[in-house]
Every structure is written in C-alpha cells, then in structure tokens.
Amino acid sequence: MISNGRSSLAERLFDVFNYVFMALFSLVCIYPFYYVLIYSISDPRLASKGIYFWPAHFDFDSYIKVLSLNTIPHAFLISVEKTLIFTVLCVYFSAMLAFLFTKRVMPLRKTMYRIVISSMYLNSGLIPWYITMKTYGLRDSFLLYVLPGIINAFYIILIKTYIEQMPASLEESAEIDGAGFLTIFNRIIFPLSKPIVATVAVYASVGCWNTWIDNYLLVDNEKLQTIQVILFAYLNEAQGMATDLTQMVTNANSGRQLQLSPETIKMSITVISVLPIILVYPFLQKNFIKGIMLGAVKG
Amino acid sequence: MTFRKNKTGWRYFLIAMPFMLYVIAFYFVPLFGWIYSFYNYNPALSFSQLQFAGFDNFLKIYNEWSEIYRVLKNTLAMSFLSILVTPLPLIAAIMLNEIKHGKFKRFIQTVTTLPNFISWIVVFALTFAVFSNDGLYYTLLRNLHLDVPVIGIMGNNGATWFFQLGLSVWKSIGWTMIIYIAAIAGIDNEQYEAARIDGAGKFGLMRHITIPGLAPTFLVLLLLQISNLLNNGFDQYFVFYNSLVADKIEVLDFYIYKVGWLVSDYSYATVLGMVKSLLGIALLFAVNYLSRKTKGESIL
C-alpha cells in the first residue's frame, strides 16, 4: 500500500508541535543577542525597569561614549588586524604544506605527515605552553597572536583531501611548461582550492577572533589588548568604569549630559565584539556547513 | 644514489623542512616543559639553578587528594552530564528534518548555530544580561510580582552543574545538529522511497531509516565525547567562576590554571597538566580501539 501524502492525526499533531517547538528553540538561541542590542540603544533608566521586545526611547549615548574611549576602538582594531593576518598566514601555509604532502616523490612524506597529524593530539598543558612562548620572546608581542597555530593539522587534512581530488593533468602540464613549485602552487593549486580555502579561512578567522587566553596570560601591554579581553574586563568591573565615564563626561561638559549606566556600557561593548561575527555570518555559515560535509566525506 | 634519481623529491623535502621545524617548535618543544614536573620551577632562575625535586610534585596529588577529589568530581560530573545529553542534537536534527518549509528550515539552522561562533566571554556577557540579579529574567519576575531569590542562578551553588550544562548545550546544539543534518542528507533516498512504498508513515521512516542512518555519526560523536572525559575546556569555567559557586565549578582545566597562576606552584600545575594529557591520549586510544572492535572503523 502506498501512503499518498495523507497523514494520520498523530502525524499532523507532531507537525504542529514540531513547528512550535522549533520556533521556540530559535527564539531561545537568538533572543539574548536581540535583548542585548535593544538594551544597548535604550535609555538606561527606562531599560533597567525592564524592556522585552523594543528599545525604550532610542539612545545612542553609550555608543558615543564607548567609541570615544580610544581603548575600545583600538582593541577592536587589534582584534581585526590579528584576525586578518593570522587567517592569511594560516590558510596560505597550511595549504602549501598540504600540497607538499600530496607529492608522492617526497622522501619521508608519510613520516612527516604523521608528525604533523600527531600535533593534533598533543597538549603540553598551560604552564609548559606559557614558558615556551615566553622563551620565544612572544610575551607582550603582537606576534603571539599570529604565529602559533599557523600550521593546523585538521586544516591540512581537509585541504590535502581536496587537492588529491583535483585532476593531476593540470599540474603536469604546468610542470612541462617548466613552472616551479611556488608558481604551480600560487597560480594553479591555491586558486583552484578556493572552496576549501574559504572554509578553512572561516574556521581560522572565527577561532582567532574568539581567542583571548594568549592575550590574557601573556600580554600586559595596553596597546595590544584585544576586544575580547577588554569586554571581559568591563563585564567584571563595569560599575567602577561607568562611574569613571560619567565623571569624565560631566567634567568635559559637552553641552548635554550623556546617559550612562554600567549595564548599557557592557551591552554596547558586547554588541561591538559580536558585530563582525554577525556581519560575516551568512558567508560564514555557508562555508562552515561545507566544511562539515567535506569532513564527513573524509570520514 | 637516491638523491640523483629523485631530485624533485628532495627539493620538496627541502621546502617542507621549515614547516617541520615550525611544527616541532610550536607543538613538540612545549612538551619538553614537562621536565619541570621533576624540578621546583621558579621563573626567576635559569634551568641549571633549579632544584631537582624527583617525584615530590607527583606526591602532591596524593597529599592534596581531597582537593583533587573535589575537582575530579566536578570534572566527571560535567562530562557525564554532557554525555547524557548527546542525543539532544540528534533529536533536534530529526525534528528539523521534518520541517518541510525550506525558508523556515534555513532560518532555524542559521539562528541556532549562531551561539557556536561566539566566545565564552560573549556567552558570559549574554548570560549576565539575562540572568544577573538586575538582568532580564529577574526584572521580569519582579514586574510580575513573583518571588525573586536573593541569590540568582549565576551564584546558585547547587544549580551550578546544571546551569553550566544548559549553557554548553545552548552554545553547541545548533552546530552539532548540522552535523546530523549533513548525515541525514547522506542517507540514500531510495531507502526512504522503498519504505514509503511499504507503507511506512512519518514515524516509521524516522524509526527505521533516519535513526539507524544516524547511528554511526552518533557513535563517533559519543566516543569522542567519552575520550574528552577529562577535558571540559577552560574558558567556560573561567568566565563563569565566582566565589559563590567556586567549589562546584572548579574542573580540572580550571584547577590547573588556579594552581599555576593564582597559587604560583608551576611545577605542580605542570604535573597535573601532564597527567591529564597522558590520560587523555590513553582514553583516546582506548576509545579508538573500542570503535575498531565494534564498528570495524577507526575514529582517529
């Protein structure tokens, strides 16, 4: 018997329940972001009495203040810089090593590949890592943000699998034309790996944007603080900082008294630190899913 | 002789050398730091000046067992709770798969994966906005004239494990759900067709096709989860730490940080980190062995 699209009562009940449940599930995931956003652009006095769906009396004072603070725009730029530089280095060099690992003529290829893969499972622990980074002179250095992690075993697996699926003829014809390793990599392999490179770039950049432990443990220099660590500092001491801010504003006597509360300050910085993720999110999600599919194929 | 024959091969080898040096410098050299487990490390002294301690630092695990016991209890509690909820993303994926409205389906996927892409610091910021004493939740309760506890959920000692579990589920469920969605997409459509011809309804398809089709993925994720028994991660427990919940939130990863940075016992922290890493690798191999025996497939 073929069931012809008509569904039983139980099935229809399930559908109704399913739609309601999924809608609630989505709400639980997105609402905290929305709440922080509307709080950050509300009048602090009205917001503290409770807002739920809509900002109370649009008020961008906390953004004006937060952005005029230097530390926050500066930390934001440091985060952007380190993310861009790290992503470029990581993608380019991981891809190059992955390409080398497809070269069957290379001596000790398997051994070297195994060494790289085993790095995925090695974990020295916090203290040895800290001491090593300090010994390399990376304490209080911007290089600490961009040097470690450039060669990533997981990305190499993904890229290598991708390159191996490419037709060998492409490379062979280039070799006959006398092109060297770098030329072939830069002109042929790297551009042709764009789908997987985009995926890896997304993984690398999100990871880098969200990393803060290196900054927290090894960088004291005020000029090198990242947005994550600044956000954390404000979350923990926003009371004191907001009071300072209010005083600064009163002293500056900018014609109009800004409305500030510790809560709105926190919320604004939170919004600022999530903004880049939200902005690239559609692109990001597409590539992340692709990565999962490829990973699944690899098995 | 090989050199002559395989000139290009050796050229590649030379190009690979800087990469290998890098891998050794950043992944293998830190392992030599384990040597400090056998010394009384002092950052002010050079290595030759350090005092050799033998197994004294290892004995501390025994001497301070009550502390370790408490930390291990938190660690294992969080891990077991996480293992307990591993079916949730699978159930969510099966339910999402039943949403036939394409746009709504994409919307759900987009929205529920968002928490996966933010740092734990941002999760803390959002949680604070919602669950602090002046946050959304308690303000709402107050406005509704309902009872508001003196100490909110973020400081509730008894609820710590479950609250942290809830947060990590919130952060990861959408993402893991996509892994299952990808696996469902990989199930042969003919199986569904055949079952439909045999008269299977929606629930029949779920039970006889989708769930068995997802079992391998589920098993891999479960085994990986088990191999991470001692790795709860550090970020989450660090950012949500406060004095009210301290004794419940201190998992191994956090405790190592505490011993190293707050107590400044570098050598003991190194011992703990080393033991944890080695046990982790042993667990991974054990689980991998289990997987090879039961599924005939390795997960590594």
Chai-1 contact restraints between the chains, C-beta under 6 A:
chainA,res_idxA,chainB,res_idxB,connection_type,confidence,min_distance_angstrom,max_distance_angstrom,comment,restraint_id
A,M1,B,G199,contact,1.0,0.0,6.0,A-B,restraint_1
A,I2,B,I197,contact,1.0,0.0,6.0,A-B,restraint_2
A,S3,B,G199,contact,1.0,0.0,6.0,A-B,restraint_3
A,E11,B,K202,contact,1.0,0.0,6.0,A-B,restraint_4
A,N18,B,M95,contact,1.0,0.0,6.0,A-B,restraint_5
A,N18,B,E98,contact,1.0,0.0,6.0,A-B,restraint_6
A,M22,B,I108,contact,1.0,0.0,6.0,A-B,restraint_7
A,S26,B,I108,contact,1.0,0.0,6.0,A-B,restraint_8
A,S26,B,V111,contact,1.0,0.0,6.0,A-B,restraint_9
A,C29,B,V111,contact,1.0,0.0,6.0,A-B,restraint_10
A,C29,B,T112,contact,1.0,0.0,6.0,A-B,restraint_11
A,C29,B,P115,contact,1.0,0.0,6.0,A-B,restraint_12
A,I30,B,V111,contact,1.0,0.0,6.0,A-B,restraint_13
A,P32,B,L126,contact,1.0,0.0,6.0,A-B,restraint_14
A,P32,B,V130,contact,1.0,0.0,6.0,A-B,restraint_15
A,Y35,B,L136,contact,1.0,0.0,6.0,A-B,restraint_16
A,V36,B,A129,contact,1.0,0.0,6.0,A-B,restraint_17
A,G50,B,T139,contact,1.0,0.0,6.0,A-B,restraint_18
A,G50,B,N143,contact,1.0,0.0,6.0,A-B,restraint_19
A,L97,B,F19,contact,1.0,0.0,6.0,A-B,restraint_20
A,L100,B,Y12,contact,1.0,0.0,6.0,A-B,restraint_21
A,L100,B,A16,contact,1.0,0.0,6.0,A-B,restraint_22
A,K103,B,Y12,contact,1.0,0.0,6.0,A-B,restraint_23
A,V105,B,N6,contact,1.0,0.0,6.0,A-B,restraint_24
A,V105,B,T8,contact,1.0,0.0,6.0,A-B,restraint_25
A,V105,B,G9,contact,1.0,0.0,6.0,A-B,restraint_26
A,M106,B,G9,contact,1.0,0.0,6.0,A-B,restraint_27
A,M106,B,Y12,contact,1.0,0.0,6.0,A-B,restraint_28
A,M106,B,F13,contact,1.0,0.0,6.0,A-B,restraint_29
A,P107,B,G9,contact,1.0,0.0,6.0,A-B,restraint_30
A,P107,B,F13,contact,1.0,0.0,6.0,A-B,restraint_31
A,M112,B,M20,contact,1.0,0.0,6.0,A-B,restraint_32
A,V116,B,V23,contact,1.0,0.0,6.0,A-B,restraint_33
A,S119,B,V23,contact,1.0,0.0,6.0,A-B,restraint_34
A,S119,B,Y27,contact,1.0,0.0,6.0,A-B,restraint_35
A,L122,B,Y27,contact,1.0,0.0,6.0,A-B,restraint_36
A,N123,B,S277,contact,1.0,0.0,6.0,A-B,restraint_37
A,S124,B,P30,contact,1.0,0.0,6.0,A-B,restraint_38
A,S124,B,L31,contact,1.0,0.0,6.0,A-B,restraint_39
A,S124,B,G33,contact,1.0,0.0,6.0,A-B,restraint_40
A,G125,B,G273,contact,1.0,0.0,6.0,A-B,restraint_41
A,G125,B,S277,contact,1.0,0.0,6.0,A-B,restraint_42
A,L126,B,I256,contact,1.0,0.0,6.0,A-B,restraint_43
A,L126,B,Y257,contact,1.0,0.0,6.0,A-B,restraint_44
A,L126,B,G260,contact,1.0,0.0,6.0,A-B,restraint_45
A,L126,B,G273,contact,1.0,0.0,6.0,A-B,restraint_46
A,I127,B,G260,contact,1.0,0.0,6.0,A-B,restraint_47
A,I127,B,Y266,contact,1.0,0.0,6.0,A-B,restraint_48
A,I127,B,A269,contact,1.0,0.0,6.0,A-B,restraint_49
A,I127,B,T270,contact,1.0,0.0,6.0,A-B,restraint_50
A,P128,B,P30,contact,1.0,0.0,6.0,A-B,restraint_51
A,P128,B,G33,contact,1.0,0.0,6.0,A-B,restraint_52
A,W129,B,P30,contact,1.0,0.0,6.0,A-B,restraint_53
A,I131,B,G33,contact,1.0,0.0,6.0,A-B,restraint_54
A,T132,B,V29,contact,1.0,0.0,6.0,A-B,restraint_55
A,T132,B,P30,contact,1.0,0.0,6.0,A-B,restraint_56
A,P148,B,F26,contact,1.0,0.0,6.0,A-B,restraint_57
A,I151,B,Y22,contact,1.0,0.0,6.0,A-B,restraint_58
A,I151,B,V23,contact,1.0,0.0,6.0,A-B,restraint_59
A,V206,B,F117,contact,1.0,0.0,6.0,A-B,restraint_60
A,N210,B,S119,contact,1.0,0.0,6.0,A-B,restraint_61
A,Q228,B,S119,contact,1.0,0.0,6.0,A-B,restraint_62
A,Q228,B,I121,contact,1.0,0.0,6.0,A-B,restraint_63
A,L231,B,I121,contact,1.0,0.0,6.0,A-B,restraint_64
A,F232,B,I121,contact,1.0,0.0,6.0,A-B,restraint_65
A,L235,B,A125,contact,1.0,0.0,6.0,A-B,restraint_66
A,T270,B,A125,contact,1.0,0.0,6.0,A-B,restraint_67
A,V274,B,V122,contact,1.0,0.0,6.0,A-B,restraint_68
A,I277,B,F117,contact,1.0,0.0,6.0,A-B,restraint_69
A,Q285,B,T110,contact,1.0,0.0,6.0,A-B,restraint_70
A,I289,B,I178,contact,1.0,0.0,6.0,A-B,restraint_71
A,I292,B,I179,contact,1.0,0.0,6.0,A-B,restraint_72
A,I292,B,A182,contact,1.0,0.0,6.0,A-B,restraint_73
A,M293,B,A182,contact,1.0,0.0,6.0,A-B,restraint_74
A,A296,B,A182,contact,1.0,0.0,6.0,A-B,restraint_75
